[in-house]
Amino acid sequence: MMVKAAPGIALDGIANVSPGSTLSIQAQSSSGTPFIKSTTATVSQNGRFRTVLDFGGLSPGTEFTLTVRYNNSTLIEQSGVVLTSSHG
């Protein structure tokens, strides 16, 4: 996953849990600029969820891990990298 170094970056996903379930979402740096960003998202009727995180001010090339949890179980774990704010 690649995200721009900008505020208001939307992250979408699909989770195999009941609609209305609240997911815990965390992005944590694994290199570069240290950061931890946390939020929640509610699962819709079709299993989809969306949340927004602020990646503004982070250095391009900063690597991170995005983790989505439900009831203390990890549903999704994905690596990512921050791009420049003007990237495509």
C-alpha positions as CSV (number, residue, x, y, z in Angstrom):
1,M,0.0,0.0,0.0
2,M,1.2,3.5,-0.8
3,V,-0.2,6.7,0.7
4,K,0.5,10.4,0.1
5,A,2.2,12.4,2.8
6,A,-1.0,14.4,3.3
7,P,-3.9,14.8,5.8
8,G,-7.2,13.1,5.2
9,I,-6.1,9.9,3.4
10,A,-9.0,7.5,3.0
11,L,-8.3,3.8,3.7
12,D,-10.9,1.3,2.5
13,G,-11.1,-2.4,3.2
14,I,-13.4,-5.5,3.6
15,A,-13.7,-7.4,6.8
16,N,-15.5,-10.7,7.4
17,V,-17.3,-9.6,10.5
18,S,-20.9,-8.7,11.3
19,P,-22.2,-5.4,9.9
20,G,-22.1,-2.7,12.6
21,S,-18.9,-4.1,14.1
22,T,-16.3,-1.6,15.2
23,L,-12.8,-2.2,14.0
24,S,-9.6,-0.8,15.5
25,I,-7.2,0.5,12.9
26,Q,-3.5,1.4,13.6
27,A,-0.7,2.6,11.3
28,Q,2.7,2.4,12.9
29,S,6.1,3.3,11.4
30,S,8.6,0.6,10.8
31,S,11.3,3.0,9.4
32,G,11.8,6.6,8.8
33,T,9.8,9.2,10.7
34,P,8.4,7.6,13.9
35,F,4.6,7.7,14.2
36,I,1.6,5.8,15.4
37,K,-1.9,6.7,14.1
38,S,-5.0,5.1,15.5
39,T,-8.7,5.3,14.6
40,T,-11.8,3.1,14.3
41,A,-14.2,2.2,11.5
42,T,-17.6,0.6,11.4
43,V,-18.3,-2.3,9.1
44,S,-21.2,-1.7,6.6
45,Q,-23.8,-4.1,5.4
46,N,-21.6,-5.5,2.7
47,G,-18.5,-5.9,5.0
48,R,-16.8,-2.8,3.7
49,F,-15.2,-0.2,6.0
50,R,-13.6,3.2,5.4
51,T,-11.5,5.4,7.7
52,V,-9.3,8.5,7.3
53,L,-5.8,9.0,8.7
54,D,-3.5,11.9,8.6
55,F,-0.2,11.1,7.0
56,G,0.7,14.8,6.6
57,G,4.2,15.9,7.6
58,L,5.7,12.5,7.2
59,S,8.9,12.0,5.3
60,P,8.6,10.3,1.9
61,G,9.9,6.7,2.1
62,T,8.7,6.2,5.6
63,E,7.6,2.6,5.9
64,F,4.7,1.5,8.1
65,T,2.4,-1.4,9.0
66,L,-1.3,-1.0,8.9
67,T,-3.2,-3.3,11.3
68,V,-7.0,-3.8,11.5
69,R,-8.2,-5.6,14.6
70,Y,-11.6,-6.8,15.8
71,N,-12.1,-8.1,19.4
72,N,-8.3,-8.3,19.9
73,S,-7.8,-10.4,16.8
74,T,-5.8,-9.2,13.8
75,L,-7.9,-9.3,10.7
76,I,-5.6,-7.5,8.3
77,E,-1.9,-6.6,8.5
78,Q,-0.4,-4.8,5.5
79,S,2.9,-3.0,4.8
80,G,2.9,0.4,3.4
81,V,5.1,3.4,2.4
82,V,4.6,7.1,2.5
83,L,5.0,8.9,-0.9
84,T,5.5,12.6,-1.5
85,S,2.4,14.7,-1.1
86,S,2.4,15.6,-4.8
87,H,2.7,11.9,-6.0
88,G,0.2,10.9,-8.7
